[in-house]
Amino acid sequence: MARHFLRLTDLTPAEARRVVDRARALRAEPDLAHRPFVGKTLAMIFTKNSTRTRVSFEAGMARFGGHALFLHSGATQLGRDEPIGDTAQVLSRMCDAIMIRNDSQADQQALADNSRVPVINGLSDLHHPCQLLADLQCWFEHRGDPAGRTAAWIGDGNNVCHSWIDAARMFGFKLRIATPAGYEPDADIVREAGASVELMPDAAQAAEGADLVVTDTWTSMGQEAETKKRLADFAGYCVDSALMRRAKADAIFMHCLPAHRGEEVSADVIDGPQSVIYDEAENRLWAQMALLEFLLC
């Protein structure tokens, strides 16, 4: 039976650590002779634009000797309202895995329910688990095991925030989340995390003594019409140097990109010495490779 990866918790904590450890090993010692995916194909379905997700999966498959197919919804039958179950049945008879980046966790589940092969969430409205594998890899590489430490999420309680919540309970760290009223993360996802997560309205309080500070854009894809309102609502939630001074002196800063300097983060922070954003972005490649290897080998 195929193993799917639609949410970080689709892996056990031990499996998630195994994937992150493998990603670290792949980055530390790339082996171009290791080609376990010769003859294997990954179908990549995109209904949302992408840079890091597309490049990391495509490059990762190539490094492992396989092939990735870019399928944009506007250029496939899926974009003409073909039932997602039919798409799953067909693709899973021709390909060895499916990655989908869209705006519906429910559609991803429907795809998985009808697929013979692993389905991977490349981003949905609720979760972005592949991003968290890369982020966790980055935290391990820069500061060691996150267990027992504290991360501060500043900004929108969005899909990336939800995956950070899952990570907190799986990897044993505390996650403080500071959002404006009305932008809190999903209550059920917070409830599942129990004492691993603490919600608060004050960004400075959330960052106090944190080992890591992380944020994301205030306006995600599909929310562009809300930009003006969001800019007003999120005033005071910019991760700037004053906020970083609240964190530990050796705290690191993460952002999944793309970033809007001067909005959710100041230029001096994201381009400063505490920022690890480019290592974080590169790790999408190694984490994707480790995940694909885990699911297919």
C-alpha positions in Angstrom: 0.0 0.0 0.0 1.4 3.4 -1.0 2.6 5.8 1.8 1.4 9.3 1.2 2.8 12.6 2.6 0.1 15.1 2.9 0.9 16.3 6.3 4.1 16.1 8.5 2.3 13.8 10.8 1.9 11.2 8.1 5.4 10.3 9.2 6.0 9.0 12.7 8.4 11.2 14.8 11.1 8.6 14.3 10.5 8.5 10.5 10.6 12.3 10.3 13.9 12.3 12.0 15.2 9.6 9.7 14.2 11.7 6.6 15.9 14.8 8.1 19.0 12.8 9.0 19.2 11.4 5.4 18.7 14.9 4.0 21.7 16.1 6.1 23.8 13.2 4.9 22.9 13.9 1.2 23.9 17.5 1.5 27.1 16.7 3.5 28.3 14.1 1.0 26.5 14.2 -2.4 27.0 11.0 -4.2 26.2 11.4 -7.9 26.8 7.7 -8.5 23.8 6.9 -6.3 20.9 6.6 -8.8 18.1 4.6 -7.2 15.4 6.2 -9.4 16.6 5.1 -12.9 13.4 4.4 -14.8 11.2 6.1 -12.3 8.9 9.1 -13.0 7.4 11.7 -10.7 4.3 13.5 -11.9 4.2 17.1 -10.5 0.8 18.8 -10.6 0.7 22.5 -10.2 -2.3 24.8 -9.8 -0.1 27.4 -8.0 3.1 29.1 -9.1 6.3 27.7 -7.7 10.1 28.2 -7.7 11.6 26.2 -4.9 9.1 23.3 -4.9 9.3 22.7 -8.7 13.1 23.1 -8.9 13.8 21.0 -5.8 11.6 18.0 -6.9 12.8 18.2 -10.5 16.5 18.5 -9.7 16.2 15.9 -7.0 14.7 13.3 -9.3 17.4 14.0 -11.9 20.2 13.6 -9.3 18.7 10.2 -8.4 18.5 9.2 -12.1 14.8 9.6 -12.5 12.5 12.0 -14.4 9.9 14.6 -13.3 6.9 15.7 -15.4 5.6 19.3 -14.9 1.9 19.2 -15.2 0.2 22.6 -15.0 -3.6 22.5 -14.4 -4.2 24.9 -17.3 -2.5 22.6 -19.7 -4.0 19.2 -18.6 -7.5 17.7 -18.5 -7.5 18.3 -14.8 -7.8 22.0 -15.7 -10.9 21.1 -17.7 -12.7 19.6 -14.6 -11.7 16.0 -15.0 -12.6 14.3 -11.7 -9.5 14.2 -9.5 -10.1 10.5 -8.9 -9.8 9.8 -12.6 -6.5 11.8 -12.7 -5.2 9.8 -9.8 -6.1 6.5 -11.4 -4.4 7.3 -14.7 -1.2 9.0 -13.3 -0.6 6.3 -10.8 -0.6 3.7 -13.5 2.0 5.6 -15.5 4.2 7.2 -12.8 5.9 6.1 -9.6 4.8 9.1 -7.4 2.7 12.2 -7.6 3.5 15.6 -6.1 0.7 18.2 -6.1 0.8 21.9 -5.2 -2.7 23.4 -5.0 -5.1 25.2 -2.7 -7.1 22.3 -1.4 -6.0 19.8 1.2 -9.3 18.0 0.5 -8.5 17.5 -3.2 -5.1 16.2 -2.2 -6.7 13.6 0.0 -9.0 12.6 -2.8 -6.0 12.2 -5.1 -4.3 10.0 -2.5 -7.4 8.0 -1.9 -7.5 7.0 -5.6 -3.7 6.6 -6.2 -1.7 3.4 -6.3 1.5 5.4 -5.7 2.7 7.9 -3.1 1.1 11.4 -3.2 3.1 14.3 -1.8 1.8 17.6 -0.7 3.9 20.3 -2.3 1.7 23.0 -0.6 -2.0 23.2 0.2 -4.3 25.6 1.9 -3.7 23.8 5.2 -0.1 22.4 5.2 3.3 22.7 3.7 5.1 19.7 5.1 8.0 19.6 2.6 9.0 23.1 3.7 9.2 21.9 7.3 11.5 19.0 6.4 13.9 21.5 5.0 13.5 23.9 7.9 14.1 21.2 10.4 17.2 20.1 8.5 18.4 23.7 8.6 17.8 24.0 12.4 19.7 20.7 13.0 22.6 21.9 10.8 23.0 25.3 12.5 22.0 24.7 16.1 21.7 21.0 16.7 18.6 19.1 17.9 15.6 21.4 18.4 14.2 19.2 21.2 13.7 21.3 24.3 14.2 24.6 22.5 11.9 27.4 21.5 10.8 28.8 18.2 8.8 31.9 17.6 6.4 32.2 14.7 5.5 35.8 13.9 2.7 36.7 11.5 -0.1 34.8 9.7 -1.3 31.5 11.1 -1.2 30.0 7.6 -0.3 26.7 6.1 3.4 26.9 6.9 2.5 27.8 10.5 0.3 24.7 10.6 3.3 22.5 9.6 5.5 24.3 12.2 2.8 23.3 14.8 3.1 19.6 13.7 6.8 19.8 13.8 6.8 21.2 17.4 4.9 18.2 18.8 6.9 15.7 16.7 10.4 17.1 17.4 9.8 18.1 21.0 10.2 21.9 20.9 8.1 24.8 22.1 6.4 26.9 19.4 5.1 30.4 20.4 2.8 31.9 17.8 2.1 35.6 17.6 -0.7 36.7 15.2 -3.1 39.6 15.0 -6.7 38.8 16.1 -8.5 37.0 13.4 -5.3 35.4 11.8 -4.7 32.6 14.3 -3.9 29.1 13.1 -6.6 26.4 12.8 -7.9 25.7 16.2 -8.0 21.9 15.7 -4.4 21.8 14.6 -3.4 23.8 17.6 -5.5 21.6 19.9 -3.7 18.5 18.6 -0.3 19.9 19.5 -1.3 20.5 23.2 1.4 22.1 25.3 3.8 22.2 22.5 2.2 25.4 21.2 1.4 28.7 22.8 -0.7 31.4 21.1 -0.2 35.1 22.0 -1.0 38.4 20.4 2.3 40.1 21.2 5.2 39.5 18.8 7.9 40.8 21.3 6.6 38.4 23.9 6.7 35.5 21.5 10.3 36.3 20.5 11.6 36.7 24.0 14.5 34.2 24.6 13.6 32.2 21.4 16.3 30.0 19.7 14.7 30.6 16.3 12.4 33.3 14.8 10.4 32.4 11.7 7.9 34.3 9.6 6.2 34.2 6.2 4.5 36.6 3.8 1.4 38.3 5.2 -0.4 37.9 1.9 -0.2 34.4 0.4 -1.1 33.4 -3.2 -4.8 33.9 -3.8 -5.1 36.6 -1.1 -3.9 39.5 -3.2 -7.3 41.3 -2.9 -6.7 41.4 0.9 -3.3 43.0 0.7 -4.2 46.5 1.8 -6.2 45.2 4.8 -3.5 42.7 5.8 -0.8 45.4 5.7 -2.8 47.4 8.2 -3.7 44.4 10.4 -0.1 43.1 10.6 1.4 46.4 11.5 3.7 45.7 14.5 4.4 42.1 13.4 7.5 42.8 11.3 10.6 40.8 12.3 13.1 43.6 12.6 16.3 44.0 14.5 14.5 45.2 17.6 12.4 42.0 17.6 15.5 39.8 17.0 17.2 41.4 20.0 14.4 39.9 22.1 15.5 36.4 21.1 18.7 34.7 22.2 21.9 36.3 21.0 22.6 33.3 18.8 19.0 32.9 17.5 18.6 32.2 13.8 16.0 33.6 11.4 14.1 31.6 8.9 11.7 32.5 6.1 10.4 30.0 3.4 10.5 32.7 0.7 9.5 34.6 -1.3 10.0 37.5 1.1 8.8 41.1 1.1 11.5 43.2 2.7 10.0 46.0 4.7 6.8 44.1 5.4 7.0 40.9 7.3 10.8 41.2 7.8 13.3 44.0 7.6 16.1 43.9 5.1 18.8 44.1 7.9 17.4 40.9 9.4 16.8 38.8 6.4 20.1 39.8 4.8 21.9 39.9 8.2 24.2 37.4 10.0 21.4 35.6 11.8 19.5 34.7 8.7 19.8 31.2 7.2 17.3 31.6 4.5 19.5 30.4 1.6 20.6 27.3 3.4 17.0 26.8 4.2 16.0 27.1 0.6 18.8 24.8 -0.6 17.6 22.2 1.8 14.4 21.9 -0.1 16.5 19.9 -2.6 18.0 17.5 -0.1 14.9 17.1 2.0 12.8 16.3 -1.1 15.4 13.7 -2.2 15.4 12.1 1.2 11.6 12.1 1.3 11.3 10.6 -2.2 13.9 7.9 -1.3 11.9 7.1 1.9 8.6 6.7 0.0 9.9 4.9 -3.0 12.8 2.7 -1.9 
